[in-house]
Amino acid sequence: MTLPEDPRPGLVLCYAYLWKREFEAGLREGRKDRPVVVVLARRDLGPSRVIYVAPVSHSAPAASHEAVEIPAAVKRHLGLDDGASFISATEMNVFVWPGPDLRPTYRPLSGNLDAVPCHWGYLPRGLFQSLKLAIAHNRGLGTAGIIKR
């Protein structure tokens, strides 16, 4: 699997995301590989990069401020499916890069994963800014949480 050399905010990765509800139920591994968005990449916490990612889900949020919808044109550009998708602004996973939970974006028939990327590309700047604002809003409400992986 090929990894980006410098994972920057806005990058959409394939990752085995661990939801807060799963973590609280005692799970330590994500049940499903899904797109996630790099929200923050820190280099100031030690010798390795620390990455914060927000999950993408087909489930609509309970309230509009809890997620940011990905426009259909952006999904097509990234090569994601056609269903409605939302980036959560209420929870994130944090892990040391690259971490064991990154996944290839697809499984080639040959079984050779060496050349398969674990990312689809970057969100447009405006959409990423909307996500950052939504996360800041939810942090202010005390409804944003982080699961350390």
SULFENVEN-V317535 format. One record per residue. N is the residue number from 1. RES is the residue in three letters. PSI is psi in whole degrees, -180 to 180 (none if undefined). D_CENTER is the distance of its C-alpha to the mean C-alpha in Angstrom with 1 decimal. Layout:
N_RES_PSI_D_CENTER ; N_RES_PSI_D_CENTER
This chain:
1_MET_133_17.5 ; 2_THR_138_17.1 ; 3_LEU_146_14.8 ; 4_PRO_141_14.5 ; 5_GLU_-38_17.1 ; 6_ASP_88_15.4 ; 7_PRO_114_11.6 ; 8_ARG_159_11.8 ; 9_PRO_137_10.1 ; 10_GLY_-14_9.0 ; 11_LEU_136_8.2 ; 12_VAL_116_6.2 ; 13_LEU_163_6.0 ; 14_CYS_127_7.4 ; 15_TYR_145_7.0 ; 16_ALA_84_9.3 ; 17_TYR_136_7.6 ; 18_LEU_108_10.6 ; 19_TRP_153_11.3 ; 20_LYS_-42_13.8 ; 21_ARG_-34_16.5 ; 22_GLU_-43_16.2 ; 23_PHE_-45_16.4 ; 24_GLU_-24_19.4 ; 25_ALA_1_21.0 ; 26_GLY_-1_21.2 ; 27_LEU_151_18.6 ; 28_ARG_-4_17.0 ; 29_GLU_142_15.0 ; 30_GLY_145_12.4 ; 31_ARG_-20_14.4 ; 32_LYS_139_12.4 ; 33_ASP_135_10.2 ; 34_ARG_163_7.6 ; 35_PRO_142_5.4 ; 36_VAL_157_1.6 ; 37_VAL_129_3.3 ; 38_VAL_120_5.6 ; 39_VAL_-36_7.8 ; 40_LEU_138_10.5 ; 41_ALA_112_12.1 ; 42_ARG_142_15.4 ; 43_ARG_5_18.4 ; 44_ASP_13_20.9 ; 45_LEU_8_20.3 ; 46_GLY_-164_22.1 ; 47_PRO_-19_22.5 ; 48_SER_157_18.9 ; 49_ARG_144_15.7 ; 50_VAL_127_13.5 ; 51_ILE_135_9.8 ; 52_TYR_127_8.0 ; 53_VAL_143_4.2 ; 54_ALA_137_4.1 ; 55_PRO_153_4.2 ; 56_VAL_135_6.2 ; 57_SER_154_9.8 ; 58_HIS_-16_13.2 ; 59_SER_128_14.8 ; 60_ALA_145_16.1 ; 61_PRO_158_16.0 ; 62_ALA_-35_19.3 ; 63_ALA_147_19.7 ; 64_SER_-29_18.7 ; 65_HIS_-7_17.5 ; 66_GLU_-11_14.9 ; 67_ALA_165_12.4 ; 68_VAL_126_12.5 ; 69_GLU_140_13.5 ; 70_ILE_119_12.6 ; 71_PRO_149_16.2 ; 72_ALA_-39_17.6 ; 73_ALA_-37_18.6 ; 74_VAL_-41_15.2 ; 75_LYS_-43_14.0 ; 76_ARG_-44_17.3 ; 77_HIS_-40_16.8 ; 78_LEU_-19_13.5 ; 79_GLY_23_15.2 ; 80_LEU_172_13.2 ; 81_ASP_177_15.6 ; 82_ASP_-11_17.9 ; 83_GLY_156_17.0 ; 84_ALA_138_15.9 ; 85_SER_147_12.2 ; 86_PHE_137_10.8 ; 87_ILE_122_7.8 ; 88_SER_137_8.8 ; 89_ALA_15_10.7 ; 90_THR_-7_12.2 ; 91_GLU_156_10.1 ; 92_MET_157_7.7 ; 93_ASN_148_8.1 ; 94_VAL_137_10.0 ; 95_PHE_161_11.5 ; 96_VAL_127_14.0 ; 97_TRP_135_13.2 ; 98_PRO_-28_13.3 ; 99_GLY_154_13.4 ; 100_PRO_-8_14.5 ; 101_ASP_2_11.4 ; 102_LEU_145_10.2 ; 103_ARG_155_11.7 ; 104_PRO_150_13.7 ; 105_THR_-20_12.7 ; 106_TYR_165_16.1 ; 107_ARG_105_19.1 ; 108_PRO_149_22.2 ; 109_LEU_-30_25.5 ; 110_SER_-19_27.0 ; 111_GLY_-2_24.7 ; 112_ASN_104_24.3 ; 113_LEU_-3_20.7 ; 114_ASP_-37_21.7 ; 115_ALA_3_21.1 ; 116_VAL_126_18.0 ; 117_PRO_160_14.9 ; 118_CYS_16_11.5 ; 119_HIS_156_10.1 ; 120_TRP_-24_11.1 ; 121_GLY_-164_11.8 ; 122_TYR_148_11.2 ; 123_LEU_150_11.2 ; 124_PRO_150_14.7 ; 125_ARG_-45_15.7 ; 126_GLY_-40_17.0 ; 127_LEU_-41_13.9 ; 128_PHE_-39_11.9 ; 129_GLN_-40_14.9 ; 130_SER_-40_15.0 ; 131_LEU_-46_11.5 ; 132_LYS_-42_13.0 ; 133_LEU_-41_16.1 ; 134_ALA_-41_14.8 ; 135_ILE_-45_13.1 ; 136_ALA_-41_16.5 ; 137_HIS_-47_18.4 ; 138_ASN_-33_16.9 ; 139_ARG_-42_17.4 ; 140_GLY_-33_21.0 ; 141_LEU_-11_21.4 ; 142_GLY_21_20.4 ; 143_THR_8_17.9 ; 144_ALA_132_14.6 ; 145_GLY_163_14.0 ; 146_ILE_131_12.4 ; 147_ILE_120_12.6 ; 148_LYS_126_13.8 ; 149_ARG_none_13.3
